[in-house]
Amino acid sequence: MDPPTFSNSQRMKDILDIQRDHAELINDCLRGLRKGGVLYFSTNFRKFVLEKEKIAAADIKDITKATTPFDFEGKLWRWCYLISK
């Protein structure tokens, strides 16, 4: 899942703010997975803080560093997580 940082699309009932809404989005996706299923979540929001305590997951692993090419270290602003149900 790579949702936008912010969206006020007319197709939506409300405004999407990834910092405020990420736990609900992730939990909605996890409900669709089988036990042991995984969800990859990423965002480019520079000030992003994952609210682990609000996410109903068996395991959450920060894979940002492992998924960032060496020539982009310190230049690529994104966060990436492997979330297991």
Stockholm file with secondary structure:
# STOCKHOLM 1.0

chainA/1-85         MDPPTFSNSQRMKDILDIQRDHAELINDCLRGLRKGGVLYFSTNFRKFVLEKEKIAAADIKDITKATTPFDFEGKLWRWCYLISK
#=GR chainA/1-85 SS CCCCSEECCTTSSSCEEHHHHHHHHHHHHHHTSCTTCEEEEEECCTTCCCCGGGCCCSEEEECTGGGSCGGGTTTCCCEEEEEEC
#=GC SS_cons        CCCCSEECCTTSSSCEEHHHHHHHHHHHHHHTSCTTCEEEEEECCTTCCCCGGGCCCSEEEECTGGGSCGGGTTTCCCEEEEEEC
//
